[in-house]
Amino acid sequence: MDGHKLYLFGKGELEELLIRFARMSKKHDQQQTIEEIRRVLKRIGEAGFC
């Protein structure tokens, strides 16, 4: 996802989108998907969501 598009989502919409990504991933890949989402969110930081 393009980082600039994150500004178009509200907090609730972004949470729902991330949950969908995790659910769509194959069962054996879910933890890896969650960890990758966590790394991306930490890299973006709170300032990326203002």
RAPE-V195856 format. One record per backbone hydrogen bond with DSSP energy under -1.0 kcal/mol. NH is the residue of the N-H (numbers start at 0). CO is the residue of the C=O. If there is no record, write none. Layout:
# RAPE-V195856
nh = <NH/NH>
co = <CO/CO>
This chain:
# RAPE-V195856
nh = <4/7/8/13/14/15/16/17/18/19/20/21/22/23/24/28/32/33/34/35/36/37/38/39/40/41/42/43/44/47/48/49>
co = <1/4/5/9/10/11/12/13/14/15/16/17/18/19/20/25/28/29/30/31/32/33/34/35/36/37/38/39/40/44/45/46>
